[in-house]
Amino acid sequence: MNVKIDQSWKDILKHIFVKDYFNDLVSKVKDEYKNETVYPKGQKIFNAFNLCPFDKLKVVILGQDPYHGENQANGLCFSVNKGILLPPSLKNIYKELKSNFNDFIYSDGDLSHWASSGVLLLNSILTVRKGLPGSHQNLGWERFTDEIIKIISNKKRNIVFILWGSFAKSKIQLIENKKNHLILSSTHPSPFSAHNGFFGNNHFKKTNEYLKRNDLSEINW
């Protein structure tokens, strides 16, 4: 498969694209798209990377796998296509944003503008079968995205890693050179856990304060 991914990422990840496990992953994913209904659309698989080039990257938000409902997933974790009802977790993310910034408003659940501002909205697993959450676990995506977290932590400085929920927090071990970055973690924004530490975590405000302290432009959430 000709990997349609931003050139800056292509250069950084070229040693991964030739590995056996990645070629095996590509083969499995191709078969899935051929034989099943899979989300997001093929051209959106690497949307997170294409909208947030490596040299513009300032923040990493980690998710698990794409939404599995029709026309929801757009290749960005927690984000949905325009015109789609907000999922519960995203509603809570917006509530927390409103508490961080009084003037925050939104028109839809598409977070593409975050990505374009330097936020890598990275799911650990980049594809999913329709109606079957977690169905593409163990195809090889986790190994790929784990390598990406390591590369970011080693090759960049002053990155804000935002980890919501136990799954995302399990990736802390992959962040090397921790002293060079800011790691923010809390419970997940899902309705089941948001009231146990997500609400009031002030991650959006803390992110911008950190970026400002390090002479980086703030994110326009």
N, CA, C and O of each residue as an XYZ file, in Angstrom:
884
protein
N       0.849     -1.190      0.000
C       0.000      0.000      0.000
C       0.880      1.234      0.000
O       1.807      1.339      0.802
N       0.600      2.150     -0.877
C       1.307      3.422     -0.867
C       0.744      4.251      0.285
O      -0.386      4.735      0.217
N       1.541      4.411      1.346
C       1.059      5.082      2.546
C       0.890      6.567      2.271
O       1.863      7.288      2.048
N      -0.368      7.013      2.290
C      -0.654      8.429      2.033
C      -0.568      9.173      3.359
O      -1.551      9.299      4.089
N       0.614      9.653      3.644
C       0.879     10.298      4.926
C       1.795     11.490      4.685
O       2.656     11.455      3.806
N       1.605     12.532      5.465
C       2.376     13.767      5.304
C       3.877     13.481      5.198
O       4.404     12.603      5.882
N       4.552     14.234      4.334
C       5.962     13.969      4.038
C       6.842     14.031      5.276
O       7.792     13.257      5.400
N       6.537     14.943      6.195
C       7.373     15.054      7.402
C       7.310     13.764      8.226
O       8.312     13.342      8.803
N       6.131     13.143      8.276
C       5.981     11.871      8.977
C       6.608     10.733      8.178
O       7.206      9.818      8.745
N       6.465     10.802      6.859
C       7.061      9.767      6.003
C       8.563      9.676      6.259
O       9.131      8.588      6.355
N       9.190     10.845      6.366
C      10.641     10.883      6.593
C      10.997     10.297      7.958
O      11.968      9.551      8.088
N      10.204     10.641      8.972
C      10.477     10.195     10.343
C      10.215      8.692     10.501
O      10.914      8.005     11.246
N       9.193      8.192      9.784
C       8.735      6.809      9.995
C       9.192      5.833      8.909
O       8.776      4.675      8.911
N      10.033      6.280      7.992
C      10.372      5.426      6.847
C      11.004      4.098      7.270
O      10.851      3.088      6.583
N      11.717      4.102      8.406
C      12.335      2.846      8.876
C      11.275      1.863      9.369
O      11.506      0.654      9.385
N      10.110      2.385      9.774
C       9.016      1.511     10.224
C       8.266      0.927      9.031
O       7.863     -0.236      9.055
N       8.082      1.730      7.997
C       7.291      1.305      6.841
C       7.903      0.113      6.103
O       7.220     -0.540      5.314
N       9.170     -0.173      6.349
C       9.809     -1.315      5.673
C       9.881     -2.547      6.585
O      10.371     -3.597      6.168
N       9.403     -2.427      7.809
C       9.455     -3.559      8.735
C       8.417     -4.612      8.349
O       7.359     -4.289      7.808
N       8.731     -5.868      8.633
C       7.829     -6.974      8.303
C       6.470     -6.812      8.962
O       5.442     -7.039      8.324
N       6.451     -6.422     10.234
C       5.175     -6.332     10.929
C       4.279     -5.274     10.302
O       3.059     -5.435     10.270
N       4.880     -4.182      9.797
C       4.063     -3.130      9.197
C       3.483     -3.591      7.863
O       2.324     -3.314      7.554
N       4.289     -4.290      7.082
C       3.783     -4.828      5.817
C       2.680     -5.854      6.050
O       1.721     -5.934      5.282
N       2.826     -6.634      7.115
C       1.799     -7.605      7.495
C       0.516     -6.871      7.917
O      -0.588     -7.279      7.557
N       0.677     -5.791      8.680
C      -0.460     -4.967      9.099
C      -1.201     -4.402      7.881
O      -2.428     -4.465      7.810
N      -0.453     -3.858      6.937
C      -1.055     -3.284      5.727
C      -1.862     -4.339      4.990
O      -2.972     -4.070      4.530
N      -1.305     -5.542      4.877
C      -1.994     -6.627      4.180
C      -3.308     -6.984      4.875
O      -4.331     -7.167      4.214
N      -3.283     -7.083      6.200
C      -4.492     -7.409      6.968
C      -5.545     -6.308      6.842
O      -6.734     -6.589      6.685
N      -5.099     -5.061      6.913
C      -6.035     -3.929      6.836
C      -6.677     -3.868      5.446
O      -7.874     -3.611      5.318
N      -5.875     -4.106      4.416
C      -6.416     -4.131      3.044
C      -7.514     -5.180      2.910
O      -8.561     -4.926      2.314
N      -7.262     -6.368      3.472
C      -8.256     -7.443      3.421
C      -9.530     -7.043      4.153
O     -10.633     -7.330      3.688
N      -9.381     -6.389      5.283
C     -10.538     -5.950      6.055
C     -11.392     -4.963      5.254
O     -12.617     -5.077      5.221
N     -10.744     -4.008      4.618
C     -11.485     -3.011      3.822
C     -12.164     -3.657      2.618
O     -13.216     -3.207      2.165
N     -11.545     -4.715      2.112
C     -12.112     -5.399      0.947
C     -13.328     -6.240      1.327
O     -14.287     -6.338      0.561
N     -13.284     -6.846      2.520
C     -14.289     -7.853      2.877
C     -15.299     -7.415      3.933
O     -16.313     -8.085      4.128
N     -15.040     -6.306      4.613
C     -15.906     -5.860      5.703
C     -16.192     -4.366      5.537
O     -15.588     -3.701      4.695
N     -17.112     -3.850      6.342
C     -17.293     -2.398      6.432
C     -16.392     -1.908      7.550
O     -16.547     -2.302      8.706
N     -15.444     -1.041      7.193
C     -14.411     -0.608      8.133
C     -14.380      0.918      8.187
O     -14.573      1.597      7.178
N     -14.135      1.436      9.381
C     -14.027      2.897      9.577
C     -12.643      3.229     10.123
O     -12.025      2.395     10.785
N     -12.140      4.458      9.849
C     -12.719      5.485      8.987
C     -12.532      5.113      7.511
O     -11.991      4.050      7.206
N     -12.971      5.970      6.611
C     -12.720      5.742      5.186
C     -11.213      5.628      4.969
O     -10.417      6.255      5.669
N     -10.843      4.814      3.984
C      -9.428      4.519      3.758
C      -8.522      5.737      3.706
O      -7.431      5.733      4.275
N      -8.981      6.786      3.015
C      -8.117      7.961      2.862
C      -7.978      8.771      4.147
O      -7.178      9.704      4.221
N      -8.775      8.401      5.172
C      -8.716      9.130      6.450
C      -7.920      8.378      7.522
O      -7.797      8.866      8.646
N      -7.386      7.213      7.197
C      -6.689      6.416      8.216
C      -5.581      7.227      8.886
O      -5.423      7.186     10.106
N      -4.816      7.965      8.079
C      -3.689      8.730      8.619
C      -4.008     10.225      8.717
O      -3.114     11.068      8.644
N      -5.283     10.535      8.882
C      -5.726     11.932      8.949
C      -5.035     12.705     10.070
O      -4.684     13.872      9.897
N      -4.840     12.054     11.220
C      -4.206     12.723     12.360
C      -2.818     13.239     11.985
O      -2.411     14.318     12.413
N      -2.098     12.456     11.180
C      -0.740     12.829     10.784
C      -0.757     13.873      9.668
O       0.068     14.787      9.645
N      -1.698     13.725      8.754
C      -1.748     14.646      7.618
C      -2.149     16.060      8.035
O      -1.703     17.037      7.435
N      -2.991     16.167      9.064
C      -3.419     17.488      9.532
C      -2.439     18.102     10.523
O      -2.463     19.310     10.760
N      -1.585     17.276     11.095
C      -0.615     17.756     12.093
C       0.781     17.272     11.722
O       1.237     16.255     12.243
N       1.467     17.984     10.831
C       2.821     17.586     10.429
C       3.764     17.505     11.637
O       3.559     18.187     12.641
N       4.781     16.679     11.527
C       5.696     16.440     12.643
C       6.329     17.728     13.157
O       6.480     17.906     14.366
N       6.696     18.615     12.255
C       7.385     19.834     12.678
C       6.455     20.842     13.360
O       6.925     21.770     14.019
N       5.132     20.664     13.206
C       4.171     21.566     13.845
C       3.626     20.994     15.160
O       2.886     21.671     15.874
N       3.987     19.764     15.473
C       3.407     19.030     16.604
C       3.799     19.645     17.950
O       4.977     19.877     18.220
N       2.775     19.909     18.800
C       3.012     20.467     20.135
C       2.316     19.672     21.241
O       2.762     19.667     22.388
N       1.213     18.998     20.881
C       0.383     18.294     21.866
C      -0.004     16.930     21.297
O      -0.292     16.806     20.106
N      -0.010     15.909     22.155
C      -0.496     14.581     21.761
C      -1.653     14.211     22.687
O      -1.484     14.178     23.906
N      -2.826     13.933     22.117
C      -3.948     13.385     22.876
C      -4.145     11.946     22.414
O      -4.280     11.683     21.219
N      -4.161     11.020     23.363
C      -4.243      9.599     23.016
C      -5.655      9.045     23.200
O      -6.288      9.252     24.235
N      -6.131      8.342     22.182
C      -7.398      7.624     22.257
C      -7.144      6.139     22.046
O      -5.996      5.709     21.936
N      -8.217      5.357     21.990
C      -8.059      3.903     21.882
C      -8.287      3.407     20.453
O      -7.333      3.008     19.786
N      -9.537      3.426     19.971
C      -9.770      3.066     18.567
C     -10.917      3.921     18.024
O     -11.619      4.564     18.804
N     -11.119      3.941     16.710
C     -12.095      4.856     16.105
C     -13.534      4.539     16.514
O     -13.842      3.424     16.935
N     -14.401      5.531     16.384
C     -15.839      5.288     16.547
C     -16.265      4.252     15.514
O     -15.752      4.223     14.395
N     -17.213      3.403     15.907
C     -17.591      2.276     15.042
C     -18.963      2.456     14.407
O     -19.479      1.531     13.781
N     -19.569      3.654     14.563
C     -20.862      3.926     13.937
C     -20.694      4.562     12.566
O     -19.646      5.128     12.257
N     -21.725      4.465     11.757
C     -21.664      4.965     10.385
C     -21.362      6.461     10.338
O     -22.012      7.264     11.007
N     -20.359      6.817      9.530
C     -19.995      8.209      9.246
C     -19.513      8.993     10.466
O     -19.465     10.222     10.423
N     -19.154      8.300     11.555
C     -18.634      9.016     12.725
C     -17.138      9.294     12.615
O     -16.703     10.441     12.714
N     -16.354      8.234     12.409
C     -14.896      8.334     12.506
C     -14.299      9.162     11.378
O     -14.697      9.036     10.220
N     -13.337     10.011     11.734
C     -12.640     10.793     10.705
C     -11.123     10.756     10.872
O     -10.416     11.631     10.371
N     -10.630      9.743     11.575
C      -9.184      9.572     11.699
C      -8.553     10.351     12.841
O      -7.335     10.309     13.017
N      -9.363     11.062     13.621
C      -8.870     11.840     14.757
C      -9.551     11.329     16.028
O     -10.776     11.218     16.058
N      -8.801     11.021     17.058
C      -9.430     10.493     18.265
C     -10.379     11.518     18.877
O     -10.097     12.716     18.882
N     -11.484     11.043     19.383
C     -12.565     11.808     20.020
C     -13.367     12.681     19.055
O     -14.392     13.240     19.443
N     -12.924     12.805     17.821
C     -13.548     13.692     16.839
C     -14.562     12.937     15.977
O     -14.387     11.753     15.692
N     -15.623     13.636     15.567
C     -16.578     13.063     14.607
C     -16.751     14.009     13.427
O     -16.429     15.194     13.510
N     -17.256     13.475     12.347
C     -17.514     14.296     11.167
C     -18.567     15.359     11.457
O     -19.412     15.196     12.338
N     -18.500     16.437     10.708
C     -19.513     17.489     10.811
C     -20.905     16.896     10.567
O     -21.068     16.007      9.731
N     -21.895     17.387     11.294
C     -23.267     16.926     11.110
C     -23.633     15.691     11.892
O     -24.779     15.243     11.853
N     -22.648     15.122     12.619
C     -22.898     13.922     13.428
C     -23.118     14.342     14.879
O     -22.440     15.238     15.380
N     -24.065     13.694     15.551
C     -24.319     13.993     16.962
C     -23.049     13.806     17.789
O     -22.259     12.896     17.536
N     -22.863     14.675     18.777
C     -21.683     14.569     19.625
C     -21.752     13.296     20.484
O     -22.752     13.072     21.165
N     -20.705     12.462     20.461
C     -20.650     11.324     21.380
C     -20.532     11.836     22.821
O     -20.074     12.957     23.047
N     -20.940     11.023     23.785
C     -20.927     11.464     25.186
C     -19.568     11.965     25.673
O     -19.500     12.974     26.373
N     -18.488     11.276     25.313
C     -17.159     11.705     25.778
C     -16.803     13.080     25.236
O     -16.234     13.905     25.950
N     -17.137     13.325     23.976
C     -16.832     14.623     23.379
C     -17.672     15.729     24.016
O     -17.193     16.850     24.193
N     -18.913     15.420     24.358
C     -19.740     16.397     25.087
C     -19.049     16.816     26.379
O     -19.027     17.997     26.726
N     -18.487     15.843     27.087
C     -17.810     16.137     28.352
C     -16.504     16.895     28.136
O     -16.131     17.743     28.946
N     -15.816     16.587     27.047
C     -14.606     17.344     26.697
C     -14.968     18.813     26.484
O     -14.265     19.708     26.955
N     -16.049     19.050     25.783
C     -16.487     20.425     25.539
C     -16.923     21.122     26.835
O     -16.699     22.321     27.005
N     -17.545     20.366     27.744
C     -17.923     20.948     29.047
C     -16.680     21.403     29.814
O     -16.655     22.491     30.387
N     -15.656     20.558     29.815
C     -14.420     20.900     30.513
C     -13.735     22.097     29.844
O     -13.185     22.964     30.522
N     -13.775     22.133     28.518
C     -13.211     23.271     27.794
C     -13.914     24.567     28.180
O     -13.270     25.597     28.379
N     -15.220     24.509     28.283
C     -16.016     25.689     28.648
C     -15.638     26.177     30.048
O     -15.626     27.379     30.313
N     -15.327     25.221     30.947
C     -14.938     25.624     32.297
C     -13.519     26.203     32.316
O     -13.178     26.962     33.223
N     -12.690     25.853     31.327
C     -11.335     26.405     31.220
C     -11.332     27.771     30.549
O     -10.576     28.668     30.920
N     -12.203     27.903     29.546
C     -12.254     29.144     28.761
C     -13.709     29.555     28.580
O     -14.454     28.920     27.835
N     -14.106     30.613     29.262
C     -15.513     31.050     29.241
C     -16.043     31.333     27.850
O     -17.231     31.157     27.580
N     -15.154     31.774     26.964
C     -15.601     32.182     25.629
C     -15.607     31.021     24.632
O     -15.827     31.231     23.439
N     -15.367     29.798     25.116
C     -15.356     28.637     24.215
C     -16.750     28.377     23.639
O     -17.740     28.320     24.368
N     -16.802     28.221     22.321
C     -18.041     27.822     21.642
C     -17.683     26.792     20.577
O     -16.541     26.732     20.123
N     -18.661     25.984     20.179
C     -18.406     24.999     19.129
C     -19.628     24.926     18.219
O     -20.743     25.261     18.618
N     -19.392     24.484     16.998
C     -20.509     24.314     16.061
C     -20.716     22.847     15.698
O     -21.784     22.472     15.213
N     -19.699     22.014     15.931
C     -19.810     20.583     15.602
C     -18.732     19.826     16.356
O     -18.000     20.396     17.165
N     -18.646     18.523     16.073
C     -17.682     17.677     16.780
C     -16.419     17.371     16.002
O     -15.653     16.486     16.383
N     -16.192     18.098     14.909
C     -14.997     17.883     14.088
C     -13.825     18.651     14.708
O     -13.859     19.878     14.795
N     -12.795     17.925     15.136
C     -11.656     18.543     15.820
C     -10.473     18.799     14.880
O      -9.333     18.922     15.328
N     -10.749     18.877     13.587
C      -9.667     19.097     12.612
C      -8.866     20.352     12.910
O      -7.657     20.391     12.683
N      -9.545     21.389     13.425
C      -8.828     22.655     13.701
C      -7.829     22.487     14.845
O      -6.814     23.183     14.885
N      -8.108     21.564     15.781
C      -7.104     21.266     16.800
C      -5.861     20.678     16.138
O      -4.735     21.093     16.412
N      -6.095     19.696     15.257
C      -4.978     19.026     14.579
C      -4.141     20.025     13.793
O      -2.911     19.972     13.815
N      -4.809     20.928     13.105
C      -4.096     21.934     12.306
C      -3.330     22.921     13.187
O      -2.415     23.596     12.717
N      -3.707     23.001     14.464
C      -3.015     23.894     15.402
C      -1.837     23.213     16.085
O      -1.128     23.847     16.867
N      -1.615     21.918     15.798
C      -0.466     21.231     16.383
C      -0.809     20.152     17.385
O       0.045     19.733     18.166
N      -2.079     19.688     17.372
C      -2.500     18.618     18.292
C      -2.621     17.308     17.514
O      -3.450     17.191     16.611
N      -1.787     16.321     17.867
C      -1.880     14.997     17.242
C      -2.948     14.204     17.984
O      -2.746     13.804     19.131
N      -4.081     13.977     17.331
C      -5.215     13.266     17.930
C      -5.088     11.792     17.558
O      -5.692     11.321     16.594
N      -4.287     11.077     18.348
C      -3.798      9.750     17.971
C      -4.553      8.620     18.655
O      -4.474      8.458     19.873
N      -5.276      7.851     17.876
C      -5.813      6.589     18.380
C      -4.704      5.543     18.369
O      -3.857      5.532     17.475
N      -4.716      4.664     19.369
C      -3.733      3.582     19.409
C      -3.970      2.589     18.272
O      -3.031      2.010     17.727
N      -5.250      2.404     17.927
C      -5.658      1.524     16.822
C      -6.343      2.417     15.802
O      -7.244      3.176     16.158
N      -5.937      2.342     14.544
C      -6.392      3.350     13.573
C      -7.605      2.937     12.742
O      -8.128      3.744     11.974
N      -8.058      1.693     12.887
C      -9.213      1.232     12.112
C     -10.108      0.351     12.984
O      -9.683     -0.141     14.029
N     -11.362      0.159     12.536
C     -12.306     -0.669     13.295
C     -13.391     -1.177     12.351
O     -13.752     -0.493     11.394
N     -13.910     -2.367     12.616
C     -15.069     -2.854     11.855
C     -16.339     -2.168     12.347
O     -16.470     -1.841     13.527
N     -17.253     -1.961     11.435
C     -18.543     -1.364     11.774
C     -19.205     -2.122     12.926
O     -19.359     -3.342     12.879
N     -19.595     -1.367     13.965
C     -20.359     -1.942     15.065
C     -19.591     -2.850     16.001
O     -20.184     -3.464     16.889
N     -18.273     -2.947     15.820
C     -17.477     -3.870     16.642
C     -16.266     -3.159     17.255
O     -15.155     -3.274     16.737
N     -16.474     -2.425     18.355
C     -15.342     -1.721     18.981
C     -14.238     -2.694     19.373
O     -14.507     -3.789     19.867
N     -13.001     -2.286     19.148
C     -11.861     -3.132     19.496
C     -11.592     -4.267     18.532
O     -10.728     -5.105     18.789
N     -12.323     -4.309     17.419
C     -12.207     -5.449     16.502
C     -10.863     -5.507     15.774
O     -10.490     -6.559     15.254
N     -10.131     -4.389     15.731
C      -8.830     -4.407     15.057
C      -7.666     -4.370     16.039
O      -6.549     -3.986     15.690
N      -7.953     -4.780     17.284
C      -6.855     -5.002     18.224
C      -5.975     -6.114     17.693
O      -6.452     -7.062     17.069
N      -4.700     -5.987     17.946
C      -3.719     -7.048     17.652
C      -3.477     -7.290     16.159
O      -2.888     -8.304     15.783
N      -3.931     -6.356     15.303
C      -3.530     -6.447     13.890
C      -2.096     -5.939     13.718
O      -1.399     -6.316     12.776
N      -1.674     -5.087     14.635
C      -0.343     -4.481     14.539
C      -0.345     -2.978     14.736
O       0.716     -2.362     14.840
N      -1.530     -2.384     14.789
C      -1.605     -0.917     14.959
C      -0.951     -0.458     16.256
O      -0.259      0.560     16.283
N      -1.174     -1.225     17.352
C      -0.648     -0.799     18.648
C       0.880     -0.684     18.609
O       1.460      0.255     19.153
N       1.508     -1.649     17.959
C       2.979     -1.602     17.861
C       3.422     -0.361     17.093
O       4.391      0.300     17.468
N       2.708     -0.053     16.020
C       3.019      1.110     15.193
C       2.870      2.408     15.994
O       3.778      3.239     16.008
N       1.729      2.578     16.655
C       1.498      3.839     17.373
C       2.352      3.930     18.638
O       2.709      5.032     19.055
N       2.688      2.790     19.261
C       3.621      2.818     20.393
C       4.985      3.344     19.942
O       5.621      4.127     20.649
N       5.422      2.913     18.776
C       6.705      3.393     18.245
C       6.652      4.893     17.997
O       7.632      5.605     18.216
N       5.505      5.364     17.539
C       5.347      6.797     17.269
C       5.470      7.613     18.549
O       6.120      8.658     18.558
N       4.849      7.141     19.633
C       4.953      7.850     20.920
C       6.413      7.938     21.357
O       6.864      8.987     21.816
N       7.146      6.845     21.216
C       8.568      6.839     21.582
C       9.362      7.828     20.728
O      10.195      8.575     21.242
N       9.097      7.823     19.429
C       9.818      8.711     18.512
C       9.555     10.172     18.870
O      10.485     10.978     18.917
N       8.292     10.514     19.120
C       7.947     11.895     19.482
C       8.682     12.310     20.751
O       9.255     13.397     20.823
N       8.659     11.423     21.756
C       9.267     11.789     23.034
C      10.784     11.941     22.923
O      11.388     12.697     23.685
N      11.400     11.229     21.980
C      12.854     11.307     21.807
C      13.304     12.423     20.877
O      14.347     13.039     21.098
N      12.522     12.682     19.842
C      12.956     13.629     18.815
C      12.439     15.058     19.042
O      12.931     16.005     18.428
N      11.451     15.204     19.922
C      10.867     16.528     20.167
C      11.125     16.959     21.609
O      11.484     16.149     22.463
N      10.934     18.241     21.855
C      10.995     18.777     23.216
C       9.724     19.568     23.500
O       9.066     20.064     22.585
N       9.392     19.675     24.773
C       8.250     20.489     25.216
C       6.927     20.070     24.584
O       6.097     20.906     24.227
N       6.750     18.751     24.454
C       5.461     18.222     23.986
C       4.552     18.015     25.193
O       5.005     17.564     26.245
N       3.270     18.345     25.042
C       2.283     18.043     26.081
C       1.593     16.731     25.704
O       0.937     16.644     24.666
N       1.744     15.723     26.546
C       1.052     14.442     26.357
C      -0.177     14.435     27.263
O      -0.051     14.552     28.482
N      -1.366     14.297     26.669
C      -2.623     14.287     27.421
C      -3.188     12.874     27.406
O      -3.526     12.335     26.352
N      -3.287     12.279     28.600
C      -3.671     10.868     28.730
C      -4.922     10.761     29.596
O      -4.874     10.992     30.805
N      -6.029     10.413     28.974
C      -7.306     10.300     29.688
C      -7.710      8.832     29.794
O      -7.889      8.152     28.784
N      -7.851      8.358     31.017
C      -8.299      6.985     31.224
C      -7.149      6.012     31.360
O      -6.013      6.325     31.002
N      -7.447      4.816     31.884
C      -6.402      3.840     32.204
C      -5.656      3.352     30.958
O      -4.452      3.100     31.015
N      -6.363      3.220     29.841
C      -5.688      2.755     28.629
C      -4.614      3.753     28.200
O      -3.468      3.375     27.955
N      -4.995      5.030     28.110
C      -4.029      6.063     27.704
C      -2.888      6.165     28.718
O      -1.727      6.319     28.340
N      -3.226      6.079     30.011
C      -2.196      6.203     31.047
C      -1.191      5.058     30.989
O      -0.050      5.204     31.426
N      -1.619      3.920     30.450
C      -0.692      2.787     30.340
C       0.445      3.081     29.364
O       1.444      2.362     29.333
N       0.292      4.139     28.567
C       1.317      4.483     27.574
C       2.409      5.392     28.145
O       3.359      5.736     27.442
N       2.276      5.781     29.419
C       3.289      6.668     30.026
C       4.677      6.054     29.907
O       5.662      6.765     29.701
N       4.753      4.725     30.036
C       6.058      4.049     29.983
C       6.769      4.263     28.638
O       7.989      4.125     28.551
N       6.007      4.599     27.596
C       6.601      4.793     26.263
C       7.221      6.177     26.101
O       8.005      6.416     25.182
N       6.858      7.083     27.007
C       7.355      8.461     26.904
C       8.726      8.522     27.562
O       8.846      8.563     28.787
N       9.751      8.526     26.727
C      11.115      8.609     27.231
C      11.494     10.084     27.374
O      10.815     10.952     26.824
N      12.566     10.372     28.104
C      12.969     11.769     28.345
C      11.806     12.583     28.921
O      11.516     13.683     28.450
N      11.150     12.034     29.935
C       9.954     12.674     30.500
C      10.213     14.107     30.959
O       9.318     14.950     30.904
N      11.437     14.380     31.411
C      11.736     15.722     31.919
C      11.657     16.787     30.825
O      11.554     17.976     31.126
N      11.703     16.373     29.570
C      11.636     17.328     28.455
C      10.206     17.661     28.040
O       9.992     18.476     27.142
N       9.225     17.031     28.694
C       7.835     17.167     28.257
C       6.911     17.401     29.449
O       7.334     17.319     30.602
N       5.651     17.692     29.156
C       4.620     17.787     30.188
C       3.641     16.638     29.976
O       3.100     16.471     28.882
N       3.415     15.850     31.018
C       2.453     14.748     30.944
C       1.266     15.073     31.834
O       1.419     15.261     33.041
N       0.078     15.139     31.235
C      -1.162     15.416     31.966
C      -2.044     14.177     31.886
O      -2.310     13.677     30.793
N      -2.498     13.678     33.028
C      -3.360     12.499     33.002
C      -4.535     12.669     33.964
O      -4.450     13.383     34.963
N      -5.621     11.997     33.634
C      -6.822     12.019     34.485
C      -7.696     10.836     34.092
O      -7.323     10.031     33.239
N      -8.864     10.741     34.724
C      -9.829      9.742     34.287
C     -10.325     10.094     32.883
O     -10.065     11.182     32.370
N     -11.031      9.163     32.289
C     -11.550      9.317     30.930
C     -12.765     10.255     30.922
O     -13.496     10.320     31.911
N     -12.989     10.985     29.816
C     -14.166     11.864     29.743
C     -15.496     11.148     29.552
O     -16.528     11.805     29.413
N     -15.497      9.836     29.542
C     -16.755      9.107     29.378
C     -17.693      9.406     30.548
O     -17.229      9.707     31.648
N     -19.019      9.325     30.324
C     -19.982      9.593     31.402
C     -19.774      8.708     32.629
O     -20.183      9.078     33.730
N     -19.145      7.549     32.455
C     -18.933      6.630     33.574
C     -17.843      7.109     34.531
O     -17.820      6.721     35.699
N     -16.930      7.963     34.024
C     -15.774      8.322     34.864
C     -15.473      9.814     34.932
O     -14.644     10.238     35.739
N     -16.131     10.617     34.102
C     -15.773     12.043     34.010
C     -15.850     12.765     35.348
O     -15.048     13.658     35.621
N     -16.819     12.380     36.188
C     -16.997     13.064     37.476
C     -15.969     12.627     38.517
O     -15.927     13.178     39.617
N     -15.147     11.649     38.179
C     -14.131     11.157     39.125
C     -12.735     11.696     38.825
O     -11.735     11.065     39.168
N     -12.668     12.858     38.189
C     -11.345     13.447     37.968
C     -11.135     14.098     36.623
O     -10.182     14.857     36.447
N     -12.014     13.815     35.657
C     -11.853     14.495     34.370
C     -12.324     15.946     34.488
O     -11.600     16.879     34.141
N     -13.544     16.114     34.982
C     -14.029     17.484     35.165
C     -13.157     18.182     36.209
O     -12.944     17.673     37.309
N     -12.663     19.355     35.836
C     -11.807     20.111     36.749
C     -10.327     19.814     36.604
O      -9.520     20.335     37.372
N      -9.945     18.970     35.617
C      -8.516     18.685     35.456
C      -7.754     19.865     34.827
O      -6.529     19.946     34.920
N      -8.496     20.767     34.193
C      -7.891     21.985     33.613
C      -6.762     21.689     32.622
O      -5.819     22.471     32.501
N      -6.859     20.576     31.925
C      -5.783     20.193     31.005
C      -5.615     21.179     29.852
O      -4.495     21.420     29.404
N      -6.702     21.741     29.377
C      -6.598     22.650     28.235
C      -5.887     23.942     28.636
O      -5.058     24.469     27.894
N      -6.225     24.433     29.811
C      -5.578     25.648     30.317
C      -4.109     25.371     30.647
O      -3.232     26.169     30.314
N      -3.844     24.231     31.306
C      -2.466     23.879     31.676
C      -1.593     23.696     30.439
O      -0.416     24.055     30.438
N      -2.190     23.128     29.378
C      -1.450     22.950     28.124
C      -0.997     24.300     27.577
O       0.176     24.482     27.248
N      -1.924     25.238     27.481
C      -1.580     26.537     26.920
C      -0.592     27.304     27.793
O       0.268     28.020     27.279
N      -0.713     27.158     29.108
C       0.244     27.825     30.010
C       1.653     27.269     29.797
O       2.628     28.021     29.777
N       1.751     25.950     29.637
C       3.049     25.312     29.408
C       3.649     25.754     28.073
O       4.831     26.090     27.991
N       2.817     25.747     27.029
C       3.305     26.170     25.708
C       3.808     27.609     25.756
O       4.855     27.934     25.197
N       3.049     28.463     26.431
C       3.428     29.887     26.537
C       4.758     30.037     27.268
O       5.620     30.813     26.857
N       4.914     29.280     28.364
C       6.170     29.342     29.135
C       7.361     28.928     28.295
O       8.482     29.375     28.540
N       7.133     28.086     27.318
C       8.226     27.590     26.464
C       8.261     28.281     25.102
O       8.806     27.759     24.130
N       7.656     29.483     25.064
C       7.683     30.330     23.851
C       7.106     29.655     22.626
O       7.579     29.850     21.506
N       6.061     28.845     22.860
C       5.340     28.205     21.756
C       3.942     28.787     21.682
O       3.364     29.166     22.700
N       3.402     28.856     20.475
C       2.049     29.425     20.335
C       1.032     28.515     20.984
O       1.142     27.291     20.909
N       0.034     29.119     21.627
C      -0.997     28.370     22.331
C      -1.984     27.736     21.331
O      -2.092     28.170     20.184
N      -2.688     26.714     21.793
C      -3.681     26.053     20.960
C      -4.991     26.835     21.033
O      -5.447     27.202     22.116
N      -5.584     27.083     19.879
C      -6.892     27.741     19.843
C      -7.960     26.646     19.918
O      -8.478     26.191     18.899
N      -8.275     26.235     21.151
C      -9.234     25.164     21.364
C     -10.623     25.595     20.884
O     -11.576     24.822     20.980
